[in-house]
Amino acid sequence: ALAKLAAENAAAENASSCASEQACKSSSPDARSPPSQKSPNASAVAETYEFCVTPPSAVPTNLPLGVASGAAGGVVAAVGSGAPAVANGAHAASEPRQLLPNGSRSPVGHGRTKGARSPPLSRPPSAPRGSSLSRSRPPSAPQSNSLSRVHSLQRIPAPNTNCRNSGAGTPDAKTRSPVQTPNRSGAATPIGIAQARQIMKLAQMQHGVDSKEALQAASQLALQLEEQQPSSEEAGTLLRRVLAGFETLYGSEHEETLKAVNNLAVFLDNSGDGEGAVELYHRAVAGRRRQLGSSNPYTLDSLYNLASFLVHSGDAAEAEEVFREAHAGCLSTFGANHHGTLDCLARLIDLLEARGACREASEFCRQLQQGRQATVGAHHPESVRTLASLASLLAAADEVNEETERVYRDALSRHEQQFGLDDPATLELTYNFACFLERFGKPAQAEALLRQGHAACEKAFGVNSGVALGYIDDLAIHLEAAGRTAEAEEFFKRSLVGREQSLGPSHEDTLRSCGNLAVFLDNDGRGAEALQLYRQVLEARQTTLGASHPKMLESSYNLAVCLADQGLTEEAVANFVPLFKSLEEHLGPESEWVLACADKLGELLRDTGKLEAAEEMFRRVYASRAREAGADEAISREVADAAYNLAICLTQQGRSGEAEPLFRSCAIGYMRADSAHDPYTLDAVFNLATCIEDQGRLAEAELLYQATADGRRKSLGADDADTKHVESVLLSLRSSSQMSAAGKEKAAVSEEIQKLLKELGSDDAQSA
């Protein structure tokens, strides 16, 4: 029966009479290497196909790095096309691999979430009048009063990185769209699982279970199973058996063995076994470096796969290093315009931008743009998106000049031509360009750009179309930032009315418009009106989204903060406590939202006299911020804020000794983040002096009070209330009966206080 099946298949495919030979021996060039780059051992060993993290669907059909399909559209290995790499199986369509938790950079825009704008919180005054302690610092992030740019249209979808290419067909440099049903170059029609299973049995009968031919057939069957039944137990068993078999036949460094290593690595990656996968990825890279050289296509593929895995697992530093090596190898082997070189550039750009190296990222983006234009043309979607990314990177690198403006204008013009005025990405790019113009000192041009876009979309798509209302949102935010509150309020209300009419009162975009109006009113000092809208949004989202939805949690946070600001402390605490638990459950204990909620809840508990509960909240925030900072000696503003709030709470409980080192560290942090005369720095120094005075170390306290007075006199003026307050405290201390005895303590000022006074530049530093 097996022989008959083999004969029928051979006749149907016009191939040789032996089906096993047909499957086990490659009739095409190496599946991973271009014809001109065939591996040294290719003539001696029949080739098998490999898995790869890279999504073939996003790869052009003329891949010199050896793209060819495995049987029945098997998983292929090749340097990708710039889309995030996706391993089949574990990373399914609903969860594509992404560079960052929130996704890689949008084709347009930089440093902004999808449609969100968060104006900075205003800093509190320095020391409050009539008190020796300053109030708590606001949380650094997230900020509750943020305006959302609402779009009823969905963003342009990213390239499909989860559908696998069924093979390499006719090259098409313009569209790079995969052909759905091509054959391998000169090879037989791809086979299915049942046929692959029969061929493996034939090979085992004819050549032996542990023969080269049987192992290659088993590898083909595993490819089919992985393609159609991702992460199946049978595929894993086959791949492990293939690896063990080739190690026995050829040793651990042979090309066939390393292919088997690569295949098993990708399978484990897809199955969620990261530890096993990364070990094998490293083994494949090291082995191919030794056997084939650093610039061989096989080696470059393994490097790309390893780097993609490292990105997905969060090891950005090592991923960047490996991508740099892969890029250098592609550049020397294939040239600057090869898709592999460009893809490595695209991944490097994402990594560099993520760590804030926007200047270097912009230089790479220039190279990427030149390569895209040379290979697919200036108006191809990839070229247009790359140009928009270049504009945003230049702006993020503080290249606020005529060249960046020209790049923005060019990108916007091409974007409108390629995607249309109503595309959400066009709207996003327009907004980003307007923000750039405002930074460039051209606010009138920024406003004109937004009004022009609004007028065009209103005329083309209607007054209440999603894109026209999107421009209304942008104009409202722009006017609010410019201080033109009356005009801004009019636009916020127009946006809300338009969405109520076109989408209904319960639609999420309508609720976001309502939330924007609430934030505006809140920022404008009209808390009572804002509170009513916050309640309205929260009630609607409870019905439409459910209690655990992120937008629902955000609405709960905004309402709780507004209640606190309106003096409704008990109701605010009643809202914050369940919100805190819910945020912790859904986002994790280290989430910025959880920490912000803990900060605000701690402030409310402290104000109501529940100091122990408040301390627990503040201590939690401080511990998290300190862990995040690690061993870095430079104290960040976030750590300083958390230390300050905890120190205030400890001092109010009479625990000045515990509060002292916290005040000292946050004073140094504020000083280095801003300056010695910054209000935050002087607040911390003043409160440090209060702690030291409470412990009876009056000489040191006097020096710190004097440094605070000097600083406030320079920064605020001699007539400022804060300056007069600290001078009054200093005078009271000096006139006390205890100071006469304290004069002997001058020589006993601690080393820490001397160092702090020196950094402050106090006039008494030398005497100290």
C-alpha positions in Angstrom: 0.0 0.0 0.0 2.8 2.4 0.9 4.6 1.6 -2.4 1.4 2.2 -4.3 0.9 5.6 -2.6 4.5 6.5 -3.4 4.0 5.6 -7.0 0.8 7.6 -7.3 2.4 10.7 -5.7 5.4 10.4 -8.0 3.3 10.2 -11.1 1.1 13.1 -10.0 4.1 15.4 -9.3 6.1 14.4 -12.3 9.0 13.5 -10.0 11.2 10.5 -9.6 9.7 7.1 -8.8 10.8 7.1 -5.2 8.8 9.4 -3.0 11.1 9.1 -0.1 14.1 10.3 -2.2 11.8 13.1 -3.4 11.1 14.3 0.1 14.4 13.8 1.7 16.7 15.1 -1.0 16.4 18.8 -1.8 16.0 19.5 -5.5 16.3 23.3 -4.8 19.2 25.4 -3.5 19.6 25.4 0.2 16.4 26.5 1.9 18.2 29.1 4.0 21.0 30.2 1.8 20.9 31.9 -1.6 22.2 29.9 -4.6 25.4 31.9 -4.6 25.9 31.5 -0.9 25.4 27.7 -0.6 26.9 26.3 2.6 30.1 24.3 2.4 28.6 21.0 3.3 25.6 21.3 1.0 26.9 19.0 -1.6 27.5 16.2 0.9 24.4 16.5 3.0 20.8 16.7 1.7 19.1 19.9 3.0 16.2 20.2 5.4 14.2 23.3 6.2 14.3 25.3 9.3 12.0 27.0 11.7 12.5 30.7 12.3 11.1 33.4 14.6 10.8 35.7 11.6 7.3 35.9 10.1 7.5 34.9 6.4 4.3 36.7 5.6 6.1 40.0 6.1 9.1 39.0 4.0 9.5 39.8 0.3 9.7 36.9 -2.1 13.2 37.4 -3.3 15.1 36.7 -0.1 18.9 36.2 -0.6 19.1 34.9 3.0 17.5 31.7 1.8 13.7 32.1 2.1 11.9 29.1 0.8 8.9 27.3 2.2 9.1 24.0 4.0 6.6 21.4 3.0 3.0 22.6 2.9 4.1 26.1 3.7 6.5 25.1 6.4 8.1 27.5 8.7 11.0 29.3 7.1 14.0 31.0 8.4 15.1 34.4 7.1 16.0 37.8 8.3 12.6 39.6 8.7 11.1 42.7 7.1 11.2 45.1 9.9 7.9 44.0 11.5 8.2 42.6 15.0 9.4 39.0 14.9 6.7 36.4 15.7 7.2 32.8 16.6 4.3 30.6 15.6 2.2 29.1 18.3 2.7 30.7 21.7 2.6 34.1 20.2 -0.7 34.0 18.5 -2.5 36.6 16.4 -4.0 38.3 19.4 -0.6 38.7 21.0 2.0 39.5 18.4 5.5 40.1 19.6 6.2 43.7 20.4 9.2 45.6 21.4 7.6 47.2 24.4 4.6 46.3 26.6 2.6 48.9 24.8 3.8 48.0 21.4 6.6 49.3 19.3 6.5 52.9 18.0 3.6 53.8 15.9 4.4 54.6 12.3 3.9 58.2 13.2 4.4 60.0 16.5 6.9 59.7 19.2 6.7 59.3 22.9 2.9 59.5 23.2 0.5 56.7 23.9 -2.2 55.9 21.4 -4.1 59.2 21.4 -3.2 60.3 24.9 -1.8 63.6 26.0 -0.8 64.2 29.6 0.2 67.8 30.5 2.6 67.9 33.4 1.3 68.5 36.9 1.9 71.9 38.3 4.5 71.7 41.1 3.3 72.6 44.6 4.5 75.7 46.4 7.6 75.3 48.5 6.9 75.3 52.3 3.3 75.9 53.3 2.8 79.0 55.5 2.8 78.5 59.2 4.1 74.9 59.1 7.5 73.4 59.5 6.6 70.6 57.1 6.0 70.7 53.4 3.0 68.9 51.8 3.4 65.6 50.0 4.8 65.5 46.5 2.3 64.5 43.7 3.0 61.1 42.1 5.3 61.4 39.1 3.1 59.2 36.9 0.5 58.5 35.9 -1.2 61.8 36.0 -4.9 61.8 36.6 -5.7 65.0 34.8 -4.8 64.1 31.3 -6.6 64.8 28.1 -7.2 62.0 25.6 -7.2 62.6 21.9 -10.3 60.6 20.8 -10.6 58.8 17.5 -13.7 56.9 16.5 -11.7 55.4 13.7 -9.2 52.6 14.3 -5.6 53.1 13.7 -4.1 51.7 10.5 -3.4 48.0 11.2 0.2 46.9 11.4 1.5 44.5 8.8 0.2 41.0 9.5 3.1 39.3 11.2 1.3 36.1 12.2 0.2 34.7 8.8 3.1 32.6 7.4 4.1 32.9 3.9 3.4 29.7 2.0 6.5 30.0 -0.1 8.7 32.1 -2.3 7.3 33.2 -5.6 7.9 35.8 -8.2 10.0 38.7 -6.8 8.0 41.8 -6.4 10.1 44.6 -5.0 7.3 47.2 -5.1 4.7 45.5 -3.0 6.7 42.8 -1.1 3.4 41.0 -0.8 3.7 37.2 -0.3 2.4 34.9 -2.9 -0.2 32.5 -1.4 0.3 29.3 -3.3 3.7 29.1 -5.0 5.9 26.1 -5.1 9.5 25.9 -3.9 11.9 26.9 -6.6 12.0 23.8 -8.9 10.6 21.6 -6.1 7.6 19.4 -5.9 4.2 20.7 -4.6 4.2 21.1 -0.8 2.9 18.0 1.1 0.6 17.7 4.0 0.8 16.0 7.4 -0.6 12.6 6.3 1.8 12.4 3.3 4.8 13.6 5.3 4.0 10.8 7.8 3.9 8.2 5.1 7.1 9.4 3.6 8.8 9.2 7.0 7.7 5.6 7.3 9.0 4.8 3.9 12.4 6.4 4.7 12.6 4.4 7.9 11.8 1.2 6.1 14.3 1.7 3.3 17.2 3.4 5.1 16.7 2.7 8.8 15.1 4.7 11.7 18.4 6.5 12.5 19.5 7.2 8.9 20.0 10.6 7.5 17.0 10.2 5.2 14.7 9.1 8.0 15.8 12.0 10.2 15.3 14.5 7.4 11.8 13.1 6.8 11.0 13.3 10.5 12.1 16.9 10.4 9.7 17.6 7.5 6.9 16.0 9.4 7.7 18.2 12.5 7.6 21.2 10.2 4.1 20.3 9.0 2.8 19.6 12.5 4.2 22.9 13.7 2.7 24.8 10.8 -0.8 23.3 11.2 -0.8 22.2 14.9 1.5 24.7 16.7 3.4 23.5 19.7 2.1 19.9 19.4 3.7 17.3 21.6 4.5 15.0 18.6 6.4 17.8 16.9 8.5 18.4 20.0 9.2 14.7 20.3 10.2 14.5 16.6 12.5 17.5 16.8 14.3 16.2 19.9 14.8 12.8 18.2 16.1 14.5 15.0 18.6 16.5 17.1 19.8 13.4 19.0 20.1 11.5 15.7 22.2 14.0 13.9 24.4 14.4 16.9 25.0 10.7 16.8 25.6 10.6 13.0 27.7 13.8 12.5 28.6 15.3 15.9 27.5 18.4 17.6 29.1 20.9 15.2 27.8 19.6 11.9 25.5 21.8 9.8 22.6 19.3 9.9 23.0 19.2 13.7 22.9 23.0 14.0 19.8 23.1 11.8 18.2 20.7 14.2 19.3 22.9 17.1 17.7 25.9 15.5 14.4 24.1 14.8 14.1 22.8 18.4 15.0 26.3 19.7 12.1 27.9 17.7 9.7 25.1 18.8 10.6 25.7 22.5 10.2 29.4 22.0 6.8 28.9 20.5 5.9 26.6 23.3 6.8 29.1 26.0 10.0 27.3 27.2 12.2 30.4 27.1 15.1 28.9 29.1 15.4 26.0 26.8 15.0 28.1 23.7 17.7 30.7 24.6 20.2 28.0 25.4 19.7 26.4 22.0 19.7 29.8 20.2 23.1 30.6 21.7 24.3 27.2 20.7 23.2 27.6 17.1 24.9 31.0 16.9 28.1 29.8 18.4 28.3 26.7 16.3 27.6 28.5 13.0 30.1 31.2 13.8 32.8 28.5 14.2 31.7 26.4 11.3 30.5 28.9 8.7 31.9 32.3 9.8 30.2 35.4 11.2 28.9 36.7 7.8 27.4 33.4 6.6 23.6 33.7 5.9 23.0 30.7 8.3 24.9 32.6 11.1 23.1 35.8 10.4 19.7 34.0 10.6 20.6 32.5 13.9 21.8 35.9 15.2 18.5 37.5 14.1 16.5 34.7 15.8 18.4 35.1 19.0 18.1 38.9 19.0 14.3 38.6 18.4 14.0 36.2 21.3 15.9 38.5 23.6 13.7 41.5 22.6 10.6 39.4 23.4 12.0 38.2 26.7 12.9 41.8 27.8 16.7 41.7 27.5 17.0 44.8 25.4 20.7 45.4 26.1 21.9 42.0 24.8 19.3 42.2 22.0 20.8 45.5 20.8 24.3 44.0 20.8 23.2 41.0 18.8 21.2 43.1 16.3 24.3 45.3 15.8 26.3 42.2 14.9 23.6 40.9 12.6 23.4 44.3 10.9 27.1 44.5 10.4 27.2 41.0 8.9 24.3 41.8 6.6 25.9 45.0 5.5 29.2 43.4 4.6 27.6 40.3 3.0 24.6 41.7 1.1 25.0 45.5 1.0 23.2 48.5 2.4 19.9 48.1 0.6 19.4 44.4 1.2 16.2 43.7 3.1 18.1 41.9 5.9 20.3 44.9 6.5 17.3 47.2 6.5 15.3 44.9 8.9 18.2 44.8 11.4 18.3 48.6 11.2 14.5 48.8 11.9 14.9 46.6 15.0 17.9 48.6 16.2 15.9 51.9 15.8 13.2 50.5 18.0 15.6 49.4 20.7 17.6 52.7 20.6 14.4 54.8 20.8 13.1 52.7 23.7 16.3 53.5 25.8 16.2 57.1 24.8 19.1 57.2 22.3 17.0 59.1 19.8 19.9 60.9 18.2 21.6 57.6 17.2 18.2 56.2 16.3 17.6 59.1 13.9 20.9 58.5 12.1 20.0 54.8 11.6 16.5 55.9 10.5 18.1 58.1 7.8 19.9 55.0 6.5 16.7 53.0 6.7 14.8 55.7 4.8 17.4 55.8 2.0 17.3 52.0 1.7 13.5 51.9 1.6 13.4 54.5 -1.1 16.0 52.7 -3.1 14.3 49.3 -2.9 10.5 50.0 -2.8 10.2 53.6 -3.9 9.6 56.9 -2.1 5.8 56.6 -1.9 5.6 53.0 -0.8 3.8 52.6 2.6 7.0 51.4 4.3 9.0 54.4 3.0 6.3 56.8 4.1 6.1 55.3 7.6 9.9 55.4 7.9 9.9 59.0 6.9 7.3 59.8 9.6 9.4 57.9 12.1 12.5 59.9 11.1 10.6 63.1 11.8 9.5 62.0 15.2 13.0 60.8 16.1 14.6 64.1 15.0 12.0 66.0 17.2 12.7 63.7 20.1 16.4 64.2 19.7 15.8 68.0 20.1 16.6 68.7 16.5 14.2 71.6 16.4 15.2 73.2 13.2 14.3 73.8 9.6 15.4 70.3 8.4 13.1 68.5 10.9 10.2 70.8 9.7 11.0 69.9 6.1 11.0 66.2 7.0 7.6 66.6 8.8 6.1 68.4 5.8 7.4 65.8 3.4 6.1 62.9 5.5 2.7 64.5 6.0 2.3 65.2 2.3 3.2 61.6 1.3 1.0 60.2 4.1 -2.0 62.1 2.9 -1.4 60.9 -0.7 -0.8 57.3 0.3 -3.3 56.8 3.1 -5.8 59.6 2.8 -7.0 62.5 5.0 -9.3 60.2 7.0 -6.6 57.7 8.0 -6.0 57.9 11.8 -2.2 57.8 11.3 -2.5 60.9 9.1 -4.4 62.7 11.9 -1.8 61.5 14.4 1.1 62.8 12.2 -0.6 66.1 11.7 -1.0 66.5 15.5 2.7 65.6 16.1 3.7 68.1 13.4 1.6 70.8 15.1 3.3 70.0 18.4 6.7 70.4 16.7 5.8 73.7 15.2 4.7 74.9 18.6 8.1 73.9 20.0 9.8 75.6 17.1 8.2 78.9 18.1 5.5 78.8 15.4 2.2 78.5 17.3 0.3 80.3 14.6 1.4 77.8 12.0 0.6 74.9 14.3 -3.0 76.1 14.8 -3.4 76.8 11.1 -2.2 73.3 10.3 -4.9 71.8 12.6 -7.6 74.1 11.4 -6.7 73.4 7.8 -6.9 69.6 8.4 -10.2 70.0 10.2 -11.8 72.1 7.5 -10.7 69.6 4.8 -12.0 66.6 6.7 -15.2 68.3 7.6 -15.9 69.1 4.0 -14.9 65.7 2.7 -16.4 63.4 5.4 -19.0 65.5 7.3 -19.2 67.7 10.4 -19.6 64.7 12.8 -17.2 62.3 11.1 -14.7 60.6 13.3 -11.7 62.3 11.6 -13.3 65.8 11.7 -14.0 65.4 15.4 -10.5 64.1 15.9 -9.2 67.5 14.7 -11.7 69.2 17.0 -10.0 67.3 19.9 -6.6 68.3 18.8 -7.6 72.0 18.5 -9.2 71.9 21.9 -6.0 70.5 23.5 -3.8 73.0 21.6 -5.9 75.9 22.7 -6.1 74.7 26.3 -2.3 74.4 26.3 -2.0 78.0 24.9 -4.2 79.3 27.7 -7.1 80.2 25.5 -9.5 78.5 27.8 -12.8 80.0 26.4 -12.1 78.8 22.9 -10.8 75.5 24.2 -14.0 74.9 26.2 -16.1 75.6 23.1 -14.2 72.9 21.1 -14.3 70.4 23.9 -18.1 70.8 24.1 -18.4 70.6 20.2 -16.5 67.3 20.3 -18.8 65.9 23.0 -22.0 67.0 21.2 -20.8 65.7 17.9 -20.1 62.3 19.2 -23.3 62.1 21.2 -25.2 62.8 17.9 -23.2 60.5 15.7 -22.3 57.6 18.1 -24.7 57.9 21.0 -24.2 58.8 24.7 -22.8 55.4 25.7 -20.2 55.0 23.0 -16.6 54.8 24.3 -15.5 57.7 22.1 -18.3 59.8 23.5 -17.3 58.9 27.0 -13.7 59.9 26.3 -14.9 63.3 25.0 -17.0 63.7 28.2 -13.9 62.8 30.2 -11.8 65.4 28.3 -14.3 68.1 29.2 -14.3 67.0 32.8 -10.5 67.2 32.9 -10.6 70.6 31.3 -13.1 71.9 33.8 -11.1 70.4 36.7 -7.9 72.1 35.5 -9.9 75.3 35.1 -10.8 75.3 38.8 -14.4 74.2 38.2 -14.2 71.1 40.3 -17.9 70.8 41.1 -18.8 70.7 37.3 -16.0 68.3 36.6 -17.1 66.0 39.4 -20.5 65.6 37.9 -19.0 64.6 34.6 -16.5 62.2 36.2 -19.4 60.5 37.9 -21.3 60.3 34.6 -18.4 58.7 32.8 -17.8 56.2 35.5 -21.4 55.1 35.7 -21.6 54.6 31.9 -18.3 52.6 31.8 -19.5 50.4 34.6 -22.3 49.3 32.3 -20.5 49.1 29.0 -16.9 48.0 30.0 -17.1 46.2 33.3 -15.4 46.8 36.6 -11.9 45.6 35.6 -11.5 47.4 32.2 -8.5 49.7 32.2 -10.6 52.7 31.1 -13.0 51.9 34.0 -10.1 51.9 36.5 -8.8 55.2 35.0 -12.3 56.7 35.5 -12.4 55.5 39.1 -9.0 57.1 39.7 -10.0 60.5 38.2 -13.2 60.6 40.2 -11.3 59.7 43.5 -8.7 62.4 42.9 -11.4 65.0 42.1 -13.3 64.0 45.3 -10.1 64.5 47.3 -9.4 67.9 45.7 -13.0 69.0 46.5 -12.4 68.1 50.2 -14.7 65.1 50.1 -12.0 63.0 51.9 -14.1 60.2 53.3 -15.7 59.5 49.9 -12.4 59.7 48.2 -10.8 57.2 50.5 -13.9 54.9 50.0 -13.2 55.0 46.3 -9.4 54.7 46.5 -9.3 51.6 48.7 -11.1 49.2 46.3 -9.5 50.9 43.4 -6.0 50.2 44.8 -6.8 46.5 45.3 -8.3 46.3 41.8 -5.3 48.0 40.2 -2.9 45.8 42.1 -4.7 42.7 41.0 -4.9 43.5 37.3 -1.7 45.5 36.7 0.7 44.1 39.3 2.2 45.7 42.5 4.9 47.6 40.6 2.5 49.4 38.1 2.7 53.1 37.9 -1.0 53.3 38.4 -0.7 51.2 41.6 2.1 53.4 42.9 0.2 56.6 42.0 -2.9 55.3 43.8 -0.8 54.3 46.9 0.7 57.8 47.0 -2.6 59.6 46.8 -4.2 57.1 49.3 -1.3 57.7 51.7 -1.8 61.4 51.5 -5.5 61.1 52.3 -4.9 58.7 55.2 -2.3 61.0 56.6 -4.6 64.0 56.4 -7.3 62.1 58.3 -4.8 61.1 61.0 -4.4 57.5 60.0 -0.6 57.8 60.1 0.3 54.1 60.3 -1.9 53.2 57.3 -0.4 56.2 55.5 3.1 55.1 56.3 2.4 51.6 54.8 1.4 53.3 51.5 4.3 55.7 51.4 6.8 53.0 52.4 5.5 50.8 49.7 6.0 53.5 47.0 9.5 54.3 48.3 10.6 50.6 48.3 9.3 50.2 44.7 11.0 53.4 43.5 14.3 52.4 45.2 14.2 48.9 43.7 13.6 50.4 40.3 16.6 52.7 40.7 18.8 49.8 41.7 22.4 50.6 42.7 22.4 53.9 40.9 24.0 56.5 43.1 22.2 59.3 41.5 18.9 59.7 43.3 16.1 60.2 40.7 13.3 62.7 41.2 10.8 59.8 41.6 12.9 58.2 44.5 13.3 61.7 46.1 9.5 62.3 46.0 8.8 58.9 47.5 11.5 59.5 50.2 10.1 62.9 51.0 6.5 61.7 51.5 7.6 58.9 53.7 9.8 61.2 55.8 6.9 63.7 56.3 4.8 60.8 57.6 7.5 59.6 59.9 8.1 63.1 61.3 4.4 63.5 62.1 4.6 60.3 64.2 7.6 61.8 66.1 10.2 59.5 64.5 12.6 62.2 63.4 15.6 59.9 63.6 14.1 57.6 60.9 13.1 60.6 58.8 16.5 62.3 58.8 18.3 60.1 56.3 15.3 60.2 54.0 15.2 64.0 54.0 19.0 64.2 53.5 18.8 61.8 50.5 15.9 63.6 48.8 17.6 67.0 49.3 20.6 65.7 47.4 18.3 64.1 44.8 16.4 67.4 44.2 19.6 69.4 44.2 21.2 67.3 41.5 17.9 67.0 39.4 17.3 70.8 39.6 19.6 73.1 41.6 20.6 74.0 45.1 18.1 76.9 45.2 15.1 74.9 43.7 12.0 75.1 46.0 12.0 71.3 46.3 15.6 71.2 47.5 15.1 74.0 50.0 11.9 72.3 51.3 13.8 69.1 52.0 16.7 71.0 53.6 14.3 73.0 55.8 12.5 69.8 57.0 15.9 68.1 57.6 16.8 71.0 59.9 13.5 70.5 61.7 14.3 66.8 62.3 17.7 67.6 63.5 16.4 70.3 65.8 13.9 67.8 67.3 16.8 65.5 68.1 18.6 68.4 70.0 21.4 68.9 67.5 20.8 72.7 67.4 24.1 73.8 65.9 23.6 71.6 62.8 19.9 72.7 62.6 21.1 76.3 62.7 23.4 75.8 59.7 20.7 74.1 57.7 18.1 76.8 58.5 20.7 79.4 57.5 21.3 77.6 54.2 17.6 77.5 53.5 17.2 81.2 54.3 20.1 82.0 51.9 18.7 79.9 49.2 15.1 81.3 49.5 16.5 84.9 49.6 18.3 84.3 46.3 15.5 82.4 44.5 12.4 84.0 46.0 13.5 87.4 47.3 13.8 88.8 50.8 10.1 89.8 51.0 8.7 86.4 50.1 6.6 84.8 52.8 8.6 81.5 52.7 11.9 83.5 53.1 10.4 85.4 56.1 9.1 82.2 57.6 12.5 80.4 57.7 14.2 83.6 58.9 11.7 83.7 61.8 12.4 80.1 62.7 16.1 80.8 62.6 15.8 83.8 64.8 13.7 81.9 67.3 16.3 79.2 67.4 19.2 81.5 68.0 17.4 83.4 70.7 16.5 80.3 72.7 18.2 79.6 75.9 19.5 76.3 74.6 21.7 77.9 71.9 24.2 79.3 74.4 25.1 75.8 75.3 24.9 74.6 71.8 27.7 76.9 70.6 30.2 74.3 71.7 28.8 71.8 69.2 30.1 73.8 66.2 33.0 71.4 65.8 30.8 68.3 66.0 28.8 68.8 62.8 28.5 65.5 61.1 30.3 64.7 57.9 27.0 64.2 56.0 25.7 67.6 57.0 29.1 69.2 56.0 28.9 67.6 52.6 25.3 68.7 52.1 26.1 72.3 53.1 29.1 72.3 50.7 26.9 71.2 47.8 24.3 73.8 48.8 27.0 76.5 48.6 26.0 77.9 52.0 27.8 80.9 53.3 28.3 78.9 56.6 29.8 75.8 54.9 33.4 76.8 55.7 32.6 77.6 59.3 30.8 74.2 59.5 
